[in-house]
Amino acid sequence: MRPTRHPVIDVRDVSKTYAIGVIRVPALRGVSLRIERGDFVAIMGSSGSGKSTLMNILGCLDIPTAGRYLIDGTDAHDLDEDELSDLRNRKLGFVFQSFNLVARTPALANVELPLAYAGLPRAERRRRAERALASVGMANRLHHLPSELSGGQQQRVAVARAIVTNPSLILADEPTGNLDSHSTEDVLEIFADLNAEGRTVVLITHEPDVAAQTKRVVRLSDGRIVEDQRSLGVHDPPPPSHQLKSAHLAAPVEAQP
């Protein structure tokens, strides 16, 4: 009997309301979203649409006021802070607009950080980090500080850090917002390559040209999903997990006792 396959993302009637003094501000209003393993999705919306709030919930950085969020079949509501932190480190890879690299730390050590948190031995951390950096074209920049790298190179390091634990889901929040057009193309090509291997990628973006590079576009307005459309010409289902290539990384990271 085959084990049950869960979607990577399963958002069920999620609402989020923020309290500002006595004023209650709804950010999400009954959002439901299901993303299968191996999909490549852009979440779009103008300022105030709720896309950043949804991103925070998907990344287990915030919790819904109502509704449920299951990641890889695990209900985030059932986890305490330590368990959420462990889940983020093992199952999620984050890429941010501002790169979020440690300024005085070389590229290699920046990419090793999630593995250090998981307690992996130093030699294993180095091997995996070198492999991740090579996979994004940064094998010759291992010992460069962020200040010695261009914006596009810094974002490549950030992508390597996001994939080094072999997460179930890569979340990228406006990953091309600080990049020129050439670097934008390079970074989007890396995401496309990762997705072609079967990795699930979700981009938060306000740029139609960036969203057009994905397989599916989900549009938010006033805290609700108003459009969910598969990109034209993209009809193939996500590849099954057993077809994942190992070009980038080894097995998923498990925290060491």
C-alpha positions as a Markdown table, in Angstrom:
| # | Residue | x | y | z |
|---|---|---|---|---|
| 1 | Met | 0.0 | 0.0 | 0.0 |
| 2 | Arg | 1.5 | 3.4 | -1.1 |
| 3 | Pro | 1.8 | 6.1 | 1.6 |
| 4 | Thr | -0.5 | 9.1 | 1.2 |
| 5 | Arg | 1.0 | 11.9 | -0.8 |
| 6 | His | 0.2 | 15.3 | 0.7 |
| 7 | Pro | 0.4 | 18.6 | -1.2 |
| 8 | Val | 3.4 | 20.8 | -0.1 |
| 9 | Ile | 1.0 | 23.7 | 0.6 |
| 10 | Asp | -2.6 | 23.2 | 1.8 |
| 11 | Val | -4.2 | 26.4 | 3.0 |
| 12 | Arg | -7.8 | 26.0 | 4.1 |
| 13 | Asp | -10.1 | 28.9 | 4.5 |
| 14 | Val | -7.3 | 31.1 | 6.2 |
| 15 | Ser | -8.1 | 34.5 | 7.5 |
| 16 | Lys | -5.7 | 36.9 | 9.3 |
| 17 | Thr | -6.7 | 40.0 | 11.2 |
| 18 | Tyr | -4.4 | 42.5 | 12.8 |
| 19 | Ala | -5.4 | 44.6 | 15.8 |
| 20 | Ile | -4.2 | 48.2 | 15.7 |
| 21 | Gly | -5.4 | 49.6 | 19.0 |
| 22 | Val | -9.2 | 49.1 | 18.9 |
| 23 | Ile | -9.2 | 48.9 | 15.1 |
| 24 | Arg | -9.2 | 45.4 | 13.5 |
| 25 | Val | -7.6 | 45.3 | 10.0 |
| 26 | Pro | -8.3 | 42.1 | 7.9 |
| 27 | Ala | -5.3 | 41.1 | 5.8 |
| 28 | Leu | -6.6 | 37.8 | 4.5 |
| 29 | Arg | -10.2 | 36.8 | 4.1 |
| 30 | Gly | -11.0 | 33.1 | 3.7 |
| 31 | Val | -8.0 | 32.1 | 1.5 |
| 32 | Ser | -7.8 | 28.5 | 0.3 |
| 33 | Leu | -4.8 | 27.4 | -1.8 |
| 34 | Arg | -3.4 | 24.0 | -2.7 |
| 35 | Ile | 0.1 | 23.7 | -4.3 |
| 36 | Glu | 1.3 | 20.2 | -5.3 |
| 37 | Arg | 4.9 | 19.0 | -5.1 |
| 38 | Gly | 7.0 | 20.3 | -8.1 |
| 39 | Asp | 4.8 | 23.2 | -9.0 |
| 40 | Phe | 6.2 | 26.7 | -9.8 |
| 41 | Val | 3.8 | 29.5 | -8.6 |
| 42 | Ala | 3.8 | 33.2 | -8.6 |
| 43 | Ile | 1.7 | 35.0 | -6.0 |
| 44 | Met | 0.9 | 38.6 | -7.1 |
| 45 | Gly | -0.9 | 41.6 | -5.8 |
| 46 | Ser | -0.6 | 45.3 | -5.2 |
| 47 | Ser | 0.4 | 46.8 | -1.9 |
| 48 | Gly | -2.1 | 45.8 | 0.8 |
| 49 | Ser | -3.4 | 42.9 | -1.2 |
| 50 | Gly | -2.4 | 40.4 | 1.5 |
| 51 | Lys | 0.5 | 38.7 | -0.4 |
| 52 | Ser | 3.1 | 39.5 | 2.3 |
| 53 | Thr | 0.8 | 38.2 | 5.0 |
| 54 | Leu | 0.2 | 35.0 | 3.0 |
| 55 | Met | 4.0 | 34.6 | 2.5 |
| 56 | Asn | 4.6 | 34.9 | 6.2 |
| 57 | Ile | 2.0 | 32.2 | 6.9 |
| 58 | Leu | 3.4 | 29.9 | 4.2 |
| 59 | Gly | 6.8 | 30.3 | 5.7 |
| 60 | Cys | 5.5 | 29.6 | 9.3 |
| 61 | Leu | 6.6 | 33.0 | 10.4 |
| 62 | Asp | 3.0 | 34.0 | 11.3 |
| 63 | Ile | -0.1 | 32.1 | 12.2 |
| 64 | Pro | -3.7 | 32.5 | 10.9 |
| 65 | Thr | -6.4 | 34.1 | 12.9 |
| 66 | Ala | -8.7 | 31.4 | 11.5 |
| 67 | Gly | -8.4 | 28.4 | 9.2 |
| 68 | Arg | -5.6 | 25.8 | 8.8 |
| 69 | Tyr | -2.3 | 25.6 | 7.1 |
| 70 | Leu | -0.7 | 22.3 | 6.4 |
| 71 | Ile | 2.8 | 22.0 | 5.0 |
| 72 | Asp | 3.8 | 18.6 | 3.7 |
| 73 | Gly | 0.8 | 17.2 | 5.6 |
| 74 | Thr | 1.8 | 18.8 | 9.0 |
| 75 | Asp | -0.6 | 21.2 | 10.6 |
| 76 | Ala | 1.4 | 24.2 | 11.6 |
| 77 | His | -1.2 | 25.1 | 14.2 |
| 78 | Asp | -0.2 | 22.0 | 16.2 |
| 79 | Leu | 3.5 | 22.9 | 16.5 |
| 80 | Asp | 5.2 | 24.9 | 19.3 |
| 81 | Glu | 7.9 | 27.5 | 18.6 |
| 82 | Asp | 10.8 | 25.0 | 18.7 |
| 83 | Glu | 8.9 | 22.6 | 16.4 |
| 84 | Leu | 8.1 | 25.5 | 14.0 |
| 85 | Ser | 11.7 | 26.5 | 13.9 |
| 86 | Asp | 12.8 | 23.0 | 13.2 |
| 87 | Leu | 10.2 | 22.7 | 10.4 |
| 88 | Arg | 11.4 | 25.9 | 8.8 |
| 89 | Asn | 15.0 | 24.8 | 8.8 |
| 90 | Arg | 14.2 | 21.3 | 7.4 |
| 91 | Lys | 11.4 | 21.9 | 5.0 |
| 92 | Leu | 11.6 | 25.6 | 3.9 |
| 93 | Gly | 14.2 | 27.5 | 1.9 |
| 94 | Phe | 13.8 | 31.3 | 2.0 |
| 95 | Val | 15.1 | 33.9 | -0.6 |
| 96 | Phe | 14.5 | 37.6 | 0.2 |
| 97 | Gln | 14.7 | 40.8 | -1.9 |
| 98 | Ser | 17.5 | 42.1 | 0.4 |
| 99 | Phe | 19.5 | 38.9 | 0.3 |
| 100 | Asn | 19.8 | 38.7 | 4.1 |
| 101 | Leu | 23.4 | 37.5 | 4.0 |
| 102 | Val | 25.7 | 37.9 | 7.1 |
| 103 | Ala | 27.9 | 40.9 | 6.1 |
| 104 | Arg | 31.2 | 39.8 | 7.6 |
| 105 | Thr | 30.9 | 36.1 | 6.6 |
| 106 | Pro | 32.1 | 34.6 | 3.4 |
| 107 | Ala | 29.7 | 33.0 | 0.9 |
| 108 | Leu | 30.6 | 29.5 | 2.0 |
| 109 | Ala | 29.9 | 30.1 | 5.7 |
| 110 | Asn | 26.7 | 31.9 | 4.8 |
| 111 | Val | 25.4 | 28.9 | 3.0 |
| 112 | Glu | 26.5 | 26.6 | 5.8 |
| 113 | Leu | 24.4 | 28.4 | 8.4 |
| 114 | Pro | 21.2 | 26.3 | 8.1 |
| 115 | Leu | 23.3 | 23.1 | 8.3 |
| 116 | Ala | 25.0 | 24.4 | 11.4 |
| 117 | Tyr | 21.6 | 25.0 | 13.0 |
| 118 | Ala | 20.7 | 21.4 | 12.2 |
| 119 | Gly | 23.9 | 20.2 | 13.9 |
| 120 | Leu | 25.6 | 18.6 | 10.9 |
| 121 | Pro | 29.4 | 17.9 | 11.2 |
| 122 | Arg | 31.7 | 20.6 | 9.8 |
| 123 | Ala | 33.0 | 18.5 | 6.9 |
| 124 | Glu | 29.5 | 17.6 | 5.8 |
| 125 | Arg | 28.4 | 21.2 | 6.1 |
| 126 | Arg | 31.3 | 22.3 | 3.9 |
| 127 | Arg | 30.7 | 19.6 | 1.3 |
| 128 | Arg | 27.0 | 20.4 | 0.9 |
| 129 | Ala | 27.6 | 24.2 | 0.9 |
| 130 | Glu | 30.3 | 23.9 | -1.8 |
| 131 | Arg | 27.9 | 21.7 | -3.9 |
| 132 | Ala | 25.0 | 24.2 | -3.5 |
| 133 | Leu | 27.2 | 27.2 | -4.5 |
| 134 | Ala | 28.6 | 25.3 | -7.5 |
| 135 | Ser | 25.0 | 24.6 | -8.6 |
| 136 | Val | 24.2 | 28.3 | -8.8 |
| 137 | Gly | 27.5 | 29.2 | -10.6 |
| 138 | Met | 29.3 | 30.5 | -7.5 |
| 139 | Ala | 32.0 | 27.8 | -7.1 |
| 140 | Asn | 34.7 | 30.5 | -7.7 |
| 141 | Arg | 33.4 | 32.8 | -5.0 |
| 142 | Leu | 33.4 | 30.6 | -2.0 |
| 143 | His | 35.5 | 32.9 | 0.2 |
| 144 | His | 34.2 | 36.3 | -1.0 |
| 145 | Leu | 32.3 | 38.5 | 1.5 |
| 146 | Pro | 28.9 | 39.8 | 0.4 |
| 147 | Ser | 30.5 | 43.3 | 0.0 |
| 148 | Glu | 32.8 | 41.8 | -2.7 |
| 149 | Leu | 29.9 | 40.4 | -4.7 |
| 150 | Ser | 27.5 | 42.0 | -7.1 |
| 151 | Gly | 23.7 | 42.1 | -6.3 |
| 152 | Gly | 23.1 | 39.2 | -8.7 |
| 153 | Gln | 26.0 | 37.2 | -7.1 |
| 154 | Gln | 24.7 | 37.9 | -3.6 |
| 155 | Gln | 21.2 | 36.6 | -4.6 |
| 156 | Arg | 22.9 | 33.4 | -6.0 |
| 157 | Val | 24.5 | 32.9 | -2.6 |
| 158 | Ala | 21.1 | 33.4 | -1.0 |
| 159 | Val | 19.5 | 30.8 | -3.3 |
| 160 | Ala | 22.3 | 28.3 | -2.5 |
| 161 | Arg | 21.6 | 28.9 | 1.2 |
| 162 | Ala | 17.9 | 28.3 | 0.6 |
| 163 | Ile | 18.5 | 24.9 | -1.2 |
| 164 | Val | 21.3 | 23.5 | 0.9 |
| 165 | Thr | 19.0 | 21.6 | 3.2 |
| 166 | Asn | 17.1 | 20.2 | 0.2 |
| 167 | Pro | 13.8 | 21.7 | 1.4 |
| 168 | Ser | 10.3 | 20.7 | 0.3 |
| 169 | Leu | 9.5 | 24.3 | -0.6 |
| 170 | Ile | 11.4 | 27.3 | -1.8 |
| 171 | Leu | 9.8 | 30.6 | -0.9 |
| 172 | Ala | 11.1 | 33.7 | -2.7 |
| 173 | Asp | 9.9 | 37.1 | -1.6 |
| 174 | Glu | 10.5 | 39.7 | -4.4 |
| 175 | Pro | 13.8 | 37.9 | -5.2 |
| 176 | Thr | 14.5 | 40.1 | -8.3 |
| 177 | Gly | 13.4 | 43.4 | -6.7 |
| 178 | Asn | 17.0 | 44.7 | -6.2 |
| 179 | Leu | 18.5 | 43.3 | -9.4 |
| 180 | Asp | 19.2 | 44.7 | -12.9 |
| 181 | Ser | 17.5 | 43.0 | -15.9 |
| 182 | His | 20.5 | 40.7 | -16.6 |
| 183 | Ser | 20.8 | 39.5 | -13.1 |
| 184 | Thr | 17.0 | 39.0 | -12.9 |
| 185 | Glu | 17.1 | 36.7 | -15.9 |
| 186 | Asp | 20.0 | 34.7 | -14.4 |
| 187 | Val | 18.2 | 34.3 | -11.0 |
| 188 | Leu | 14.9 | 33.3 | -12.7 |
| 189 | Glu | 16.7 | 30.8 | -14.8 |
| 190 | Ile | 18.1 | 29.2 | -11.6 |
| 191 | Phe | 14.6 | 29.0 | -10.1 |
| 192 | Ala | 13.4 | 27.4 | -13.4 |
| 193 | Asp | 16.2 | 24.9 | -13.3 |
| 194 | Leu | 15.4 | 24.0 | -9.7 |
| 195 | Asn | 11.8 | 23.5 | -10.6 |
| 196 | Ala | 12.6 | 21.4 | -13.6 |
| 197 | Glu | 14.2 | 19.0 | -11.1 |
| 198 | Gly | 10.9 | 18.7 | -9.3 |
| 199 | Arg | 11.4 | 21.3 | -6.6 |
| 200 | Thr | 8.4 | 23.4 | -5.5 |
| 201 | Val | 9.0 | 27.1 | -5.9 |
| 202 | Val | 6.7 | 29.9 | -4.8 |
| 203 | Leu | 7.6 | 33.5 | -5.8 |
| 204 | Ile | 6.0 | 36.6 | -4.3 |
| 205 | Thr | 6.2 | 39.4 | -6.9 |
| 206 | His | 4.5 | 42.4 | -8.2 |
| 207 | Glu | 6.2 | 42.2 | -11.6 |
| 208 | Pro | 4.2 | 40.6 | -14.4 |
| 209 | Asp | 7.3 | 39.8 | -16.4 |
| 210 | Val | 8.6 | 37.8 | -13.4 |
| 211 | Ala | 5.3 | 36.0 | -12.9 |
| 212 | Ala | 5.2 | 35.1 | -16.6 |
| 213 | Gln | 8.2 | 32.8 | -16.1 |
| 214 | Thr | 6.3 | 30.6 | -13.7 |
| 215 | Lys | 3.7 | 27.8 | -14.4 |
| 216 | Arg | 0.9 | 29.3 | -12.4 |
| 217 | Val | -0.2 | 32.7 | -11.2 |
| 218 | Val | -2.3 | 33.4 | -8.1 |
| 219 | Arg | -3.5 | 36.9 | -7.8 |
| 220 | Leu | -4.7 | 38.5 | -4.5 |
| 221 | Ser | -6.8 | 41.6 | -4.0 |
| 222 | Asp | -8.1 | 42.9 | -0.6 |
| 223 | Gly | -7.1 | 39.7 | 1.1 |
| 224 | Arg | -8.9 | 37.3 | -1.3 |
| 225 | Ile | -7.7 | 35.2 | -4.2 |
| 226 | Val | -9.3 | 36.7 | -7.3 |
| 227 | Glu | -7.4 | 34.7 | -10.0 |
| 228 | Asp | -5.7 | 31.4 | -10.1 |
| 229 | Gln | -4.5 | 30.5 | -13.6 |
| 230 | Arg | -2.1 | 28.0 | -15.1 |
| 231 | Ser | 0.3 | 29.7 | -17.5 |
| 232 | Leu | -0.4 | 29.3 | -21.2 |
| 233 | Gly | 1.4 | 26.3 | -22.7 |
| 234 | Val | 2.1 | 24.7 | -19.3 |
| 235 | His | 0.1 | 21.6 | -19.1 |
| 236 | Asp | 2.5 | 19.0 | -17.7 |
| 237 | Pro | 1.8 | 17.9 | -14.1 |
| 238 | Pro | 4.5 | 18.3 | -11.6 |
| 239 | Pro | 7.0 | 15.4 | -11.7 |
| 240 | Pro | 6.7 | 12.7 | -9.0 |
| 241 | Ser | 9.1 | 13.0 | -6.1 |
| 242 | His | 11.0 | 9.8 | -7.1 |
| 243 | Gln | 12.1 | 11.6 | -10.3 |
| 244 | Leu | 14.0 | 14.3 | -8.4 |
| 245 | Lys | 17.5 | 14.7 | -9.6 |
| 246 | Ser | 20.4 | 15.0 | -7.2 |
| 247 | Ala | 22.4 | 17.5 | -9.2 |
| 248 | His | 22.2 | 20.1 | -6.5 |
| 249 | Leu | 22.0 | 18.4 | -3.1 |
| 250 | Ala | 22.0 | 15.2 | -1.2 |
| 251 | Ala | 19.3 | 13.9 | 1.1 |
| 252 | Pro | 17.2 | 16.3 | 3.2 |
| 253 | Val | 18.8 | 17.5 | 6.4 |
| 254 | Glu | 17.7 | 16.0 | 9.6 |
| 255 | Ala | 18.5 | 17.7 | 12.9 |
| 256 | Gln | 21.3 | 15.9 | 14.8 |
| 257 | Pro | 20.6 | 14.7 | 18.4 |
